[in-house]
Amino acid sequence: MIRVIYYTYPMFHKVSFQLVARQYIDMLRSKYTVYEIDERSIANFYPAKDNPLILHPLIYIYSSQKNGVERLRNHLSTIIGFEVADTDKISPLGIMATDFADLLIVPSTWSKDAYIRSGCKIPVEVVPHALNDEFLRPKRYPKLNIIQRLLEVKQKRNLVYGLFFLWHSGYRKGADLVDRVYREVIKDFPNFILIIKTHNITDPHLVKMSKTGCIILRGWLKDEDLVDLYDICDIYPLFSRGGGFELNGLESLSRGLITLGASEGSWTDYLPKEFQLPIRGRPFIFKDGLPSTIHCGRGVEIDVDKAVDKLHEILNNLDEWKAKAKEYAMLVRRKYNKKSVGKILLKVFEKYLDENVKKELNVLS
């Protein structure tokens, strides 16, 4: 029986892969001894042959540490990769990297379909991202002064807050779509105020959006303050054109925000049907810089006119829609908490680390 797992991820580089990897490591430690390995140490890493190696993210680690991964492939019995699909197609270079693993784990059905469609030959399993425990607690009065002030202004002026996160990739995240919808909606609902949470980035979409009278918050927040920010808001426009999961959408839904997104995409695993918007096209989504050499396909784009109509309907019946969102929040918290997701992850590992299945995988590799 497998007792030890080596988990390779970016230990010292603060990116989303690091945060997700640490969640999964905590879950796996309920059954396995997990040794954490920094991605840059692959070249000098010589593990025991029968202990599985996790590469998270698989394609990036393979691309940056190709010789090390190939050496480990020849030495190890089992390699498991974690990945995402930001578009509906993965490049041949990305698919080639999956050939060095025995199993691929992705966070959404959208991602799984993209890899299979693109020619991935190994098994692909879906394990969603999980909510941090802070997102399961009841609402409270905010501790951070700026969030307190926003709440006071909201109550005094009878405002409705929208919330949008823009950390990077403005076009892919749908910043231009949020801007267009917002400009139309506030013509009839001037009390609808958009809060944009970002950090110290320079983004042309952010510059344009700043001219609409929205509120821009910069810098990092602790989880407890982030939850407080969600809790003073009412609506989340998840207008992303692509992404492997879009955790902000799940988080907003878990805190009772009316979360609107396209009717196709990774978020449809958790987004209720009545919160989904019609799409009007499937564009290539990497337009903010150089094209992606891995995520080379298309995404989805909401119908702006339909989104405006939907927001008019919601703002005219806000209490009714907030009641629906509150019901969905409880469902999401039950399904996507760490304990529930941990059961899914452990079940996948137990299935593929079983001796008979492992031997079958080795024959096929």
N, C-alpha and C positions, 0 to 999 in steps of 0.2 A: 504493500500500500504506500502511495506517495505521501510523504510527510513534510518535505522541504520544497519550497518554491523560490526561485530567484526572480525578482521583479525589477526590470530595468526601465528607468524613466528619467526625465530631466529633473534631478533632485535639487539642483541649484539654480534653475532658471524658472522664474515665476511666470508660467503660462497655464492655460486651461488644462493641458494634458497633465501637468503636475498635480493640480487640485483633484482631478478625477482619479488619477492613479492612486493618490493617497486615500481616497475614499474606498477604492476597491481593495487596497492593501489591508485596511482595517477590517473589511468584511471577510477577506480570506484568512485572516489571523484567527478567526473563530474555529478554524479547523486545521490550518497548516502553519508551519513555521515559515515565515516569509523574510528573506534577506533582500534588502534594498540595494540596488546597484545603479550608480549614475550612468547615464547613457554614454558618457565619454570614456568610461572605463572598459568598454567592451573589448578593446584590443588587448588588454592585459588580464582578461578574466578567464579563469580555467575552472569551471564548475564540475561537480560530479556528473557523470554521464546520465544517470537515471533520474535526476531531479529536473523538473520542467523549468524552462526559461521563458519569462514574459518580456515582450518588447512592446513598449507603450510610449510613443506611437511607432508602429512597425515600419512604415514606409520611410519616415524621416531617419530613424536609427539605421535602417538598412542603407539609405542613400549616403549618410555621413560616415558610417562605420562598415562599409561594404566588406572589406577583407575580414574584419573581426566576426561579422555575422556569418559569412561563408565558412569560416573555420569552425565556429560553434555549431553550424548546421551539420557538419561532418562528424562532430563529436557527440552531440546530444541526441537523446531519443525523442524529445518533445519540445517544440517551440510554439508558443501561443502569442499571437499578435493582437493588439487593440488598435482600432482605427476608426475614422469617420469618413463620410462622403459629403463634401460641400456641394457637389453637383450630381447630376444623374448619370455621370460616366466617369470612370477612372482610366487614366492613361495606361498604355502598355508598360511604361516604366513602373507605375504603381502596382500593377498586376504582377509584374515580374518579382517584385519584393514579396508578395504574398506566397510565391512558390517556395520560399525559405521557411515557411511556417506550416504547422499541421492543422491549425485552427485559427480562424479570425473572429474576433468579437467586436461588434459595432453597437452603437447606442440606439439605433432606430431601424424600422422596417425600410424607410427610404434608403438608408445607407446599405443595408443588406441587399436590396434590389439592385442598387448601383454596382456593387462589386460583382454580383452574379451576372448581371447584364453585360458587364465589361470583360467577362471571361475568367473570373476567379475560380480556380479548380479545387480549392480546399473547402471544408465545411465552414459556413458562416452562421454565427449565432447572434441573437439580439439580447443585450443586457443594457437597460436604460441607465441614464445618470440618476443619481439620488438627491433628494433634498437634504441639506444639512439640518441638524436637529433644531436649530434656531427657527426654522420655517414652520415648525409644528406647534410653537407656543401660541398662547392667546395674545390678542392685541394689548398694547400698553400705551401709556403716555410717553412720547419720545424723550430720550435722554439728551440727544445732541441739539444744541441751541438752534442751529439753522433749520432743522426739521420741526422743532417746536414753533418757530416763527412762521414757517410755511403753513402749519396746521392752524395757527391762530388767524392768519390772513384768510385762509380758506373759509373758516367758520364765520368770520366777520363779514366777508364779502359774498358769501354763498357761492363759492367757486366749485367747479368740477375739475379735478386734476387728471391729466393724462401723463403717463410716464414712458420715456423711451431711453434705452441705453445705446450709446454710440462710443464704443471703445476703439474701433478700427473698421476698415473696409466699409465706408459709408454707403457705396452703391450696393454691395452685396447685402448689407443689413437693411436696405430699403429706406435710407434717410431721405432721399428725394421723394419717395412715395409718401412718407409721413408728412413731409413739408407740404406737398400738394394737397393732401387730404385736410391737413390742419388749416391751411389758408382758406379753404372753402367752408369748413365747418364753423369757424369763428365769425363768419359773416352773419350767421343767424344765431350763434351761441357765443357771444363775447365773454361769457363767464367760464368758458372752457379754456383752461390754461395748460399748456404742455410743459412738463419738466423734463429736461434732457440731462441725463447723468453721463458724464464723460470724465476724461482725465486730461493731462497736458498733451493733447494732440492738435495737429493742424489739419483740418479737413474742410474742403470747399463746401461740402453739404452743411457742415456745422456753421460756417460763416453765413450762408444763406438763411439757415433756420433762425439764426440769432436776430434777424431783422423782423421777425413775426411777433415779437413781444413775449416769446417763451422765456422760461427760467432755465438757466444753464448752471448746473452744479458740477464742479471739477474736483478731482482727487479721489482717493480710496476711502471706503467706509468699512468698518468692522461689520461682521455679519449681523450683530444685533441692531446696528444703526441702519443697515441696508433693509432689514425687515421693517423697521419703523418707517422708512421712506416708502416702501411698497404700501404700507398700511394707511398712509394718509392720501393715497392716490385711488382713482376709481377705474381708469381705463388704460389698457396697455396695447398699443398698436404693434403687433408682431408682424411687420410687413417685410420681413427678410425674404430675399430672393433665393436663398440657399443656406445650407448649414447642416451639420450632421445630427444636431439635436435641438439647439437653441434653448439653453438652460434658463435664460431669463424669462422665456415664455412659461415654462413649468413653474418657476418661482412665483411669477405674478399670479398665475392661476391658483396656486396654493394659498395665496393671501387674499383671495376673493376679488381680484381685479377682473373686470370684463375684458378678456384677452382675445383680440381679433387677429386672425391670420389666414393665409391662403388655404384653399381646400385641398392642396397637394403640398407635400414637403414633409420633412422629418417630424415636425410638430404635430402632425395629424394623429400620431400615436396617442397623444394625451389631450389634444384640443377638442372640445365638444363640437358636434356637427353644427349647432346653431351659432357657434362663435366663428365658423369658417366662412370665408369670403370667396366669391367666384374669381377665377383667374382670367387674365386676358392675353397671356403669352408665356413663352418659355425662353427667355433670353440667355445668352452666355453672360455669366455674372461677374467675372473677374475683369473689371474695367478700371480699377483704381491704380493699377500699376502694370507690371509685367504679367502676362498670362500665367496661370498656374500650370506647372509641368505635371501635376498629379491630378487635380480636380479639373478636368478638361471639358466637362459637359455643360449642360444647361441647368437653370433653376426655374423658378416659377415667379410670376408677377401678378399681384392682385389687380383687380379691376378698380381703378381709382373712383370712378363714378358710383359703383356699387358700394364701395367703402364709405363714401360720403353719405349715401342714402342710409346705410346701416347705422352710422353714428347719429344721424338725425333721429332715426327711430329710437335708438338707445337713450339719447339725451332728452327726448320727449317722454320717455317712460323709465327714467333712471332707477327708481326704487324697484321696479319689477325686474329689471336686468341685473341689478346688484343682488337681488334675492337668488336669482339663478346662479350667479357667480359664487355666491356663498355656499350653495349646495355642492357645486363642482369642487370647491376648495377642499371640502372634507373628503370627497372621493379621491382626489389627487394625493392628499396627505397620507391616506391609508395605502395607496398603491405604490407611491414613489418614496416612501421613507427608507432609511438605510436598512432596516430589518427586512422589509419586503424585497427590496432590490438585492440584498445580500443572499436571500434564499434562491433567487434566480441565478445569481453568479455562482454560488456553490453547487447548484444543481448542474450547471454547464460544466464546471470543472470536474465534478464527480463522474459525469458521463464520459468525458473525453480523456480522463486520466485513468479510467478503468483499464486494466491490463489487456483485456481482449480487444477493446476498441483501439487502444494505443498501438497494438501490433498490427491491426488492420490499416491504421493510418500510415505506419512506417512502410508497409508493403506498397501503398499507393504513392508515397512520396518519392 
